[in-house]
Structures are given as C-alpha cells and as structure tokens.
C-alpha cells in the first residue's frame, strides 16, 4: 500500500499568524483555520499542505528539516520574501552557495535555490 504525502507539520507559537505568512508567501489557500491547527495548501484539493500547530516554547536551534524553493528569478523572489518579513540566515552555507537561506517570522529556515533558468541539467 503506497503512502501519500498529506502535509508537513510546523510547530508555531502563533499558528494562524505563521500560517497566514506562509499562505501569502506561497500564494496558497487556507483549508483549515481552527484554534488547534491552521492548514494551507496549493489549492483546496491539492496535496501536500503545511499544517501549523501550537506549541508553547519558541524555536531554539536550527531546523532538522527545512523547505527548498526553486524560483524563476532568485533575486526577485528573495527581495519579495524579505519585504514580506523573511530574514537572512547563516547556517554555515558559505559564500559560494548557490542558494540563499532565509527564515520565516518564527525563525524557521528555508532556502531559495538558484533561478530555474540557471539550474544545471541533472
């Protein structure tokens, strides 16, 4: 029996605020806005989604799992995300990295990879 990737769960101090931030950042839709969880998806019936759940403690260290995004234009996307409230992060990626590490408003790291047009063939 195959598995279907339903969602990625994100612990958050304020699930609704963080979920709204990610919905705006990704252009996704809200499919569940309850006190126990806030879920967004690319489209109402499309998986996987991101599910934000409440936790009492703040984030304390680097994430063990993070999301990578491949934009059409890396510079434009990074500028848009920074204007939207993301922050630059240094997780040891070095100056030669082709990706840029940012954090969301609660400090969760994610990467904006090199632009689709500059991506090397596999």
N, CA, C and O of each residue as an XYZ file, in Angstrom:
488
protein
N       0.847     -1.180      0.000
C       0.000      0.000      0.000
C       0.891      1.240      0.000
O       1.676      1.417      0.931
N       0.795      2.114     -1.023
C       1.644      3.298     -1.094
C       1.202      4.373     -0.093
O       0.042      4.448      0.311
N       2.164      5.182      0.277
C       1.885      6.311      1.161
C       1.636      7.553      0.330
O       2.227      7.724     -0.735
N       0.757      8.422      0.818
C       0.528      9.710      0.182
C       0.983     10.794      1.146
O       0.593     10.795      2.314
N       1.801     11.711      0.663
C       2.285     12.816      1.481
C       1.151     13.809      1.660
O       0.781     14.523      0.728
N       0.608     13.845      2.861
C      -0.548     14.688      3.172
C      -0.123     16.114      3.499
O      -0.657     17.068      2.934
N       0.845     16.261      4.419
C       1.236     17.596      4.858
C       2.540     17.538      5.626
O       2.989     16.475      6.053
N       3.128     18.694      5.788
C       4.275     18.873      6.657
C       3.780     19.687      7.842
O       3.135     20.721      7.664
N       4.078     19.224      9.048
C       3.607     19.885     10.262
C       4.684     20.846     10.753
O       5.860     20.495     10.842
N       4.256     22.066     11.069
C       5.159     23.106     11.549
C       4.697     23.529     12.942
O       3.572     24.000     13.110
N       5.567     23.360     13.941
C       5.275     23.858     15.291
C       5.362     25.378     15.269
O       6.264     25.942     14.649
N       4.432     26.040     15.942
C       4.407     27.507     15.910
C       3.873     28.077     17.217
O       2.968     27.513     17.832
N       4.436     29.183     17.624
C       3.909     29.911     18.783
C       2.543     30.498     18.438
O       1.633     30.502     19.267
N       2.408     30.994     17.207
C       1.151     31.568     16.731
C       0.822     30.941     15.377
O       1.157     31.504     14.335
N       0.159     29.767     15.390
C      -0.088     29.037     14.143
C      -0.828     29.848     13.081
O      -0.479     29.782     11.902
N      -1.836     30.604     13.482
C      -2.602     31.365     12.492
C      -1.744     32.438     11.834
O      -1.781     32.595     10.614
N      -0.972     33.180     12.626
C      -0.124     34.235     12.053
C       0.938     33.642     11.133
O       1.169     34.154     10.038
N       1.584     32.561     11.575
C       2.616     31.954     10.742
C       1.996     31.309      9.503
O       2.560     31.390      8.412
N       0.852     30.678      9.669
C       0.165     30.085      8.521
C      -0.253     31.138      7.505
O      -0.129     30.917      6.301
N      -0.745     32.276      7.972
C      -1.106     33.367      7.054
C       0.138     33.875      6.323
O       0.085     34.167      5.129
N       1.267     33.979      7.051
C       2.512     34.446      6.418
C       2.893     33.510      5.279
O       3.175     33.957      4.167
N       2.902     32.203      5.560
C       3.274     31.237      4.527
C       2.254     31.201      3.388
O       2.639     31.032      2.231
N       0.981     31.353      3.686
C      -0.032     31.377      2.625
C       0.231     32.537      1.669
O       0.145     32.376      0.451
N       0.552     33.706      2.223
C       0.870     34.861      1.372
C       2.182     34.631      0.612
O       2.276     34.935     -0.577
N       3.185     34.095      1.301
C       4.490     33.877      0.669
C       4.392     32.903     -0.504
O       5.053     33.095     -1.525
N       3.581     31.872     -0.366
C       3.469     30.836     -1.393
C       2.300     31.037     -2.355
O       2.241     30.395     -3.404
N       1.370     31.927     -2.002
C       0.176     32.086     -2.823
C      -0.783     30.918     -2.665
O      -1.536     30.595     -3.584
N      -0.755     30.275     -1.475
C      -1.606     29.116     -1.206
C      -2.908     29.552     -0.544
O      -3.077     30.717     -0.184
N      -3.827     28.598     -0.391
C      -5.135     28.869      0.206
C      -5.242     28.217      1.582
O      -4.611     27.196      1.855
N      -6.045     28.822      2.431
C      -6.311     28.281      3.768
C      -7.416     27.237      3.643
O      -8.473     27.505      3.071
N      -7.162     26.040      4.185
C      -8.180     24.990      4.149
C      -8.693     24.639      5.543
O      -9.707     23.954      5.673
N      -8.001     25.102      6.588
C      -8.471     24.869      7.957
C      -7.908     25.961      8.849
O      -6.695     26.142      8.951
N      -8.804     26.678      9.485
C      -8.416     27.751     10.402
C      -9.163     27.526     11.711
O     -10.205     28.133     11.959
N      -8.605     26.631     12.555
C      -9.217     26.356     13.849
C      -8.195     26.666     14.935
O      -7.013     26.816     14.623
N      -8.603     26.768     16.198
C      -7.633     27.039     17.265
C      -6.560     25.956     17.407
O      -5.466     26.238     17.894
N      -6.858     24.733     16.993
C      -5.904     23.631     17.142
C      -4.934     23.506     15.971
O      -3.850     22.943     16.126
N      -5.311     24.025     14.796
C      -4.445     23.889     13.633
C      -4.859     24.860     12.534
O      -6.018     25.259     12.416
N      -3.868     25.217     11.743
C      -4.071     26.137     10.622
C      -3.398     25.480      9.432
O      -2.181     25.296      9.430
N      -4.177     25.123      8.418
C      -3.615     24.395      7.286
C      -3.766     25.180      5.997
O      -4.802     25.787      5.727
N      -2.683     25.148      5.198
C      -2.702     25.762      3.875
C      -2.275     24.722      2.852
O      -1.548     23.777      3.156
N      -2.758     24.929      1.611
C      -2.423     24.032      0.509
C      -2.272     24.848     -0.773
O      -2.735     25.986     -0.849
N      -1.624     24.261     -1.779
C      -1.515     24.972     -3.060
C      -2.890     25.284     -3.653
O      -3.093     26.356     -4.223
N      -3.822     24.360     -3.521
C      -5.220     24.500     -3.932
C      -6.031     23.686     -2.936
O      -5.473     22.801     -2.288
N      -7.318     23.947     -2.789
C      -8.086     23.239     -1.757
C      -7.970     21.716     -1.796
O      -7.936     21.079     -0.743
N      -7.908     21.128     -2.978
C      -7.864     19.666     -3.092
C      -6.501     19.141     -3.525
O      -6.396     18.003     -3.984
N      -5.459     19.951     -3.386
C      -4.122     19.530     -3.827
C      -3.193     19.366     -2.635
O      -3.128     20.231     -1.762
N      -2.479     18.256     -2.606
C      -1.526     17.950     -1.544
C      -0.104     18.062     -2.083
O       0.093     18.064     -3.298
N       0.885     18.155     -1.205
C       0.774     18.242      0.252
C       0.503     19.662      0.722
O       0.635     20.632     -0.025
N       0.116     19.745      2.000
C      -0.123     21.035      2.619
C       0.871     21.303      3.732
O       1.715     20.465      4.048
N       0.761     22.465      4.312
C       1.514     22.810      5.514
C       0.511     22.990      6.634
O      -0.454     23.742      6.497
N       0.734     22.302      7.741
C      -0.162     22.336      8.892
C       0.585     22.967     10.061
O       1.609     22.441     10.498
N       0.088     24.075     10.565
C       0.713     24.804     11.665
C      -0.040     24.484     12.950
O      -1.255     24.659     13.031
N       0.700     24.010     13.956
C       0.092     23.607     15.220
C       0.750     24.375     16.365
O       1.924     24.736     16.286
N      -0.019     24.622     17.431
C       0.536     25.420     18.537
C       1.482     24.635     19.431
O       1.250     23.470     19.753
N       2.555     25.311     19.821
C       3.478     24.809     20.837
C       3.804     25.978     21.766
O       3.832     27.125     21.319
N       4.050     25.710     23.047
C       4.274     26.811     23.987
C       5.672     27.415     23.933
O       5.860     28.568     24.319
N       6.654     26.650     23.460
C       8.034     27.126     23.515
C       8.471     27.725     22.181
O       7.965     27.333     21.129
N       9.412     28.678     22.220
C       9.951     29.234     20.977
C      10.939     28.264     20.331
O      11.433     27.342     20.980
N      11.215     28.480     19.072
C      12.228     27.692     18.365
C      13.581     27.981     19.012
O      13.896     29.134     19.307
N      14.375     26.943     19.232
C      15.634     27.120     19.954
C      16.892     26.866     19.127
O      17.956     27.381     19.471
N      16.803     26.092     18.049
C      18.007     25.774     17.277
C      17.641     25.615     15.805
O      16.481     25.747     15.414
N      18.659     25.327     15.005
C      18.450     25.147     13.571
C      17.493     23.983     13.321
O      17.559     22.956     13.998
N      16.608     24.153     12.345
C      15.676     23.096     11.975
C      16.434     21.870     11.477
O      17.476     22.002     10.835
N      15.920     20.693     11.768
C      16.477     19.448     11.228
C      15.865     19.127      9.873
O      16.371     18.268      9.150
N      14.796     19.799      9.528
C      14.125     19.639      8.246
C      13.740     21.038      7.784
O      13.240     21.843      8.570
N      13.975     21.320      6.517
C      13.562     22.630      6.013
C      13.068     22.486      4.578
O      13.275     21.454      3.940
N      12.421     23.518      4.086
C      11.864     23.528      2.743
C      12.810     24.258      1.802
O      13.432     25.250      2.183
N      12.918     23.763      0.562
C      13.679     24.410     -0.505
C      12.702     24.826     -1.593
O      11.782     24.082     -1.932
N      12.906     26.018     -2.137
C      12.038     26.536     -3.196
C      12.894     26.936     -4.389
O      13.929     27.579     -4.219
N      12.470     26.560     -5.601
C      13.181     26.908     -6.830
C      12.364     27.985     -7.546
O      11.301     27.686     -8.090
N      12.839     29.224     -7.556
C      12.100     30.313     -8.195
C      12.477     30.484     -9.664
O      13.471     29.929    -10.133
N      11.675     31.254    -10.370
C      12.044     31.658    -11.724
C      13.171     32.682    -11.663
O      14.065     32.677    -12.509
N      13.129     33.563    -10.661
C      14.119     34.631    -10.510
C      14.515     34.721     -9.032
O      13.766     35.266     -8.222
N      15.687     34.189     -8.683
C      16.101     34.116     -7.284
C      16.167     35.494     -6.637
O      15.630     35.687     -5.546
N      16.811     36.449     -7.285
C      16.973     37.782     -6.688
C      15.624     38.436     -6.422
O      15.411     39.011     -5.354
N      14.721     38.351     -7.380
C      13.396     38.961     -7.209
C      12.621     38.263     -6.096
O      11.945     38.917     -5.301
N      12.719     36.945     -6.040
C      11.975     36.203     -5.016
C      12.529     36.483     -3.624
O      11.757     36.651     -2.680
N      13.840     36.537     -3.481
C      14.436     36.851     -2.181
C      14.022     38.260     -1.756
O      13.657     38.474     -0.600
N      14.074     39.211     -2.668
C      13.659     40.581     -2.339
C      12.193     40.614     -1.902
O      11.847     41.304     -0.943
N      11.334     39.872     -2.598
C       9.908     39.837     -2.245
C       9.715     39.243     -0.859
O       8.958     39.784     -0.053
N      10.391     38.137     -0.574
C      10.247     37.481      0.725
C      10.798     38.345      1.861
O      10.205     38.404      2.938
N      11.923     39.009      1.629
C      12.467     39.911      2.645
C      11.502     41.064      2.912
O      11.302     41.443      4.066
N      10.910     41.616      1.879
C       9.928     42.692      2.052
C       8.693     42.185      2.781
O       7.997     42.951      3.448
N       8.429     40.906      2.653
C       7.269     40.262      3.272
C       7.527     39.878      4.738
O       6.605     39.465      5.442
N       8.786     40.017      5.200
C       9.096     39.736      6.600
C      10.074     38.607      6.845
O      10.394     38.316      7.997
N      10.562     37.957      5.784
C      11.603     36.941      5.964
C      12.889     37.639      6.386
O      13.049     38.845      6.196
N      13.805     36.860      6.962
C      15.100     37.404      7.373
C      16.216     36.518      6.836
O      16.046     35.303      6.732
N      17.366     37.119      6.492
C      18.508     36.306      6.051
C      19.021     35.449      7.203
O      18.917     35.836      8.367
N      19.573     34.289      6.874
C      20.110     33.392      7.906
C      21.421     32.795      7.438
O      21.615     32.532      6.251
N      22.317     32.584      8.388
C      23.575     31.914      8.123
C      23.562     30.598      8.891
O      23.606     30.579     10.121
N      23.501     29.505      8.147
C      23.532     28.174      8.761
C      24.803     27.443      8.355
O      24.872     26.215      8.403
N      25.812     28.220      7.953
C      27.073     27.637      7.542
C      27.150     27.322      6.063
O      27.990     26.525      5.647
N      26.288     27.933      5.256
C      26.233     27.615      3.832
C      27.440     28.134      3.049
O      27.697     27.649      1.947
N      28.177     29.088      3.573
C      29.362     29.599      2.888
C      29.030     30.582      1.793
O      27.885     30.681      1.352
N      30.035     31.305      1.361
C      29.849     32.375      0.367
C      29.652     31.851     -1.047
O      29.125     32.567     -1.899
N      30.060     30.629     -1.310
C      29.949     30.070     -2.657
C      28.611     29.380     -2.913
O      28.377     28.892     -4.018
N      27.749     29.332     -1.934
C      26.461     28.641     -2.088
C      25.635     29.296     -3.186
O      25.634     30.519     -3.332
N      24.941     28.479     -3.949
C      24.054     28.993     -4.997
C      22.645     29.231     -4.475
O      21.788     29.708     -5.218
N      22.391     28.909     -3.214
C      21.093     29.108     -2.591
C      21.216     30.178     -1.511
O      22.310     30.486     -1.038
N      20.083     30.729     -1.139
C      20.035     31.751     -0.093
C      19.141     31.226      1.021
O      18.018     30.788      0.771
N      19.639     31.273      2.242
C      18.887     30.798      3.393
C      18.179     31.986      4.036
O      18.786     33.019      4.318
N      16.892     31.809      4.256
C      16.061     32.813      4.925
C      15.338     32.142      6.082
O      15.324     30.916      6.192
N      14.739     32.955      6.942
C      13.858     32.418      7.988
C      12.502     33.098      7.880
O      12.383     34.235      7.424
N      11.479     32.361      8.317
C      10.141     32.945      8.403
C      10.058     33.767      9.694
O      11.044     33.836     10.428
N       8.919     34.388      9.991
C       8.828     35.231     11.191
C       9.098     34.525     12.519
O       9.430     35.190     13.500
N       8.964     33.194     12.579
C       9.260     32.471     13.823
C      10.646     31.831     13.803
O      10.981     31.068     14.709
N      11.454     32.125     12.791
C      12.829     31.657     12.754
C      13.060     30.326     12.062
O      14.159     29.779     12.157
N      12.068     29.786     11.371
C      12.235     28.521     10.645
C      12.977     28.772      9.344
O      12.562     29.597      8.529
N      14.094     28.044      9.153
C      14.897     28.227      7.964
C      14.241     27.603      6.738
O      13.556     26.584      6.817
N      14.479     28.258      5.595
C      14.116     27.702      4.295
C      15.085     28.266      3.271
O      15.717     29.296      3.507
N      15.204     27.594      2.135
C      16.164     28.008      1.116
C      15.464     28.436     -0.163
O      14.480     27.834     -0.594
N      15.999     29.488     -0.754
C      15.595     29.901     -2.095
C      16.760     29.496     -2.993
O      17.842     30.080     -2.935
N      16.517     28.495     -3.816
C      17.564     27.930     -4.674
C      17.857     28.847     -5.840
O      17.187     29.864     -6.020
N      18.859     28.493     -6.636
C      19.187     29.293     -7.812
C      17.989     29.340     -8.762
O      17.120     28.468     -8.740
N      17.969     30.361     -9.578
C      16.848     30.561    -10.503
C      16.696     29.377    -11.432
O      17.673     28.728    -11.806
N      15.470     29.110    -11.796
C      15.164     27.997    -12.694
C      15.986     28.090    -13.978
O      16.448     27.070    -14.489
N      16.173     29.293    -14.501
C      16.890     29.472    -15.781
C      18.387     29.184    -15.648
O      19.039     28.884    -16.648
N      18.947     29.267    -14.433
C      20.374     29.000    -14.248
C      20.644     27.610    -13.711
O      21.797     27.253    -13.469
N      19.602     26.822    -13.522
C      19.744     25.470    -12.987
C      20.477     24.584    -13.972
O      20.155     24.571    -15.160
N      21.452     23.850    -13.491
C      22.208     22.928    -14.331
C      21.398     21.661    -14.589
O      20.673     21.204    -13.705
N      21.512     21.081    -15.799
C      20.808     19.824    -16.058
C      21.292     18.709    -15.132
O      22.457     18.676    -14.738
N      20.385     17.804    -14.795
C      20.732     16.678    -13.901
C      21.589     15.665    -14.605
O      21.972     14.658    -14.008
